[in-house]
Every structure is written in structure tokens, then in C-alpha cells.
Amino acid sequence: PTQYPEQGSLETKAGDPTLQTASITNYDLRWEWFFGDAELLSASAFYKDFSRPIEQVVFYEGPNRVFKPRNAESASALGWELEGRIALRRLHRLLERFSFTSNVTWVDSEAKILQESGTIRSRQLQGQAPFIVNANLSYRHDRWGELRLLYNTAGRRIEAAGPPDEDP
């Protein structure tokens, strides 16, 4: 139950002695095709079933926000991921030193929250973005090493849930 200030922030973190260990059952189906040195194309689908998932929750104590971990009743996540890596020399010999990598993930998540009234409310799982995109263009030189241009974006996610009867 101890409270402590978050380093580099005005926020307060607190523990929860009643927190229970979460349990996750995961199902994955994956297809991969390797077609050259470090080149691949893959697709996967997954389903995750959470029992007592731990989420970050914000409580208000006077004018202060206090972040505490809390167990939700349950949660699930259903999604897919596509990934590709290719040496760009396949396109043109002048691109011999270049490669491109990308992956895209889509996730539909749902957390079930027990309200103080005894009812169950559903919402997106705290911290889980509905989509994630990563890409990089790499240039490799034998003497200089490797130079990468990186791109990353993710959908909106819940930073911290509200207290049980205040979740949207």
C-alpha cells in the first residue's frame, strides 16, 4: 500500500497488497516463408484469454492523481500480425546494401471490470493499442556499419483506467 513519487514526474504510484497473479492462456497460429538470406514473409493469428489481468488505474486523492495496479475480472485479445523482410537488391543491383523490414499488428481487446455495484462493465484492455506498425529501411556498409531509418506508430490506448465505477 506504500505510495511513492514517480521519478521525473509529479505523479504518485502506490502498491496494492490485494493484487493477484494474472494468468494468460495463449493460442497462436503462424505461417512463415523464408526465401533468402534473412528474408521472410510471415502471417500469424492469435487469441489470448486473461484471468485477473493487472491494469494501471488512476485514483484521485484530493487534488492528486495516484496510480495503482488493479486486477480486472478477465480480458481477451484477438488479433493478427503480418511481417516481411526483404533485401532490396531483388529490385535493383544499385540497392545491394539496402533492406526493408516491416510488421503490422491489429488487436481487438476487451477487459471486463467488476463494478462496486456488482455489475460487469467492458472496455478496451488498458495499455493495449488496437494497431501497431513498425518499419525500417537499413543501409549496411562493410566498414561503416549499419544506418537505419525507423518508423513506428500505434493506435490510441488507455494509459490508466479510472476507478471501477468511473470507467467509460
N, C-alpha and C positions, 0 to 999 in steps of 0.2 A: 504493500500500500504506500510505500515511500514515494514522495514527489521530489523531482529534481529538475533544474532548468536545462533545456535543450541547448547544447553548445552552439554558439553563434546565432542564437535566436532568443526572442522574448517569450517563447512558448514553454510550457511546463509539461513534463512527461511524468507518468505515475505507473506503478505496477498494479497488479491485481492478484492477490493470493488465492482467489477462487478460480482462476483460469485453468481450463482443462486442456490436455493434449489433443490436438486435431488429428484426424485420421483421414487419409485420402486413398481412394481406390481409383486406379488409372487404367484406361483402356486405350490402346494405340494401334493403328493400322498404318503401315508405311510402305511405300514403293520407292525404290531408288534405282537409277540407271547411271552407271559410271561409264563415260565414253571418252576417256583420255586422261592424261596426267592431271590429276587433281580437278577434273571436270565432272560435274554431275547434274542431274535433274532429279528432284525428289518431290513427292507429294505425300502428305500424311493427314489423317483424320484422328481426332481424339475425343474422349469423354472422360471427365473427372467428376467423381462423386465425393463430396467432402462431408464429414461428420464433425461437428463442433469446430468449424473454421475460425481462425483467430483473425480479428479485424481491428484496425485502429479506429477508436471512437473519440469524439471530442465532447467534453462536458464543460459546462460553464459554472465557475465558482466565483460569484461576484462578477467583476469585470474581466477576470482571467479565463483563458481557454486552457483546459487541461486534457492532454491526450492520454488515453488509457487503452490497453488491449482488452478485447471482449470476445467471448465465444458467440458466434451466431448458432442457430439451431442446426442448419445444414446449408449446403450450397452445391451447385453443379456448374460445370463449364463444358460446352460443346464447341468444337472448332476444327479448323483445318490450317495447314501450312504448306506453302509452295516454296521451294528453294532451287536456285540454279547457280552454277559456277561455270564460266567459260573462259578459255584462253582466246583472246581476240585475234590471234594470228590465224584463226579459222576464217576470219572475214577478209583479211589482207595481210600480206607479209610485212608491211610497214608497222603493223600493230603487234609485232613479235613480243615485245616486252610488256604488253598490257593484258590485264584480265579484268573480268567483271563478275561480281557476286551480288546476289540479292535474295532476300526472303520476305515473304508476306504472310502474316498470320491474322486470322479472323477468329474471334471468340465471342460466343453468346453465353454470358454468365448470369446466374441468379442465386442470390443469398436469401435465406428465409430467416427472419428475425422474430423472436418471441417478444411480443409487446408486454408491458406491465399489466395490461388488461387481460392477458391470456390468449389473445388472438395472434395470428401469424401474419406478418407483412413481408412482401417480397420486393427486392430491388437488385440492381447490379452488384456483383461482389466487389467490395472495397479494394481498390488498388489494381483491379483488372481492366485494362483498356480493351475496347471492342475490336481494335485492329492495331497492328504494329507493322511498319515497313522499314527494312534496313537495306542499304545498297552501298557498294563500294567499287570504285574504279582504282585499280592498282597499276603502278608502273614499277618494274623491277630492273635494276641495273647491277651488273656483277660487282662493280667497285663501290658504288654509292649506296647500295641497299635498296630499300623499297619506299616508295612515296604513295600515299593513299588519299583519295578524296572520298569522304564518308558522308552518307545521308541517313538520317533516322527520323521517323515521326511515329506518333502513336495517337490513338483516339482519346477523347476525354475520359478520365477515370475519377472515381471518388477518392479524394485524398484522405479524408477521415469521415466516417459515418457520424450521424447525430445520435443522441441518446435514443433508446429503443422507441419511445412514443413520439419522437420528433423526426424520425427518418421520413424522407419524402415517399 
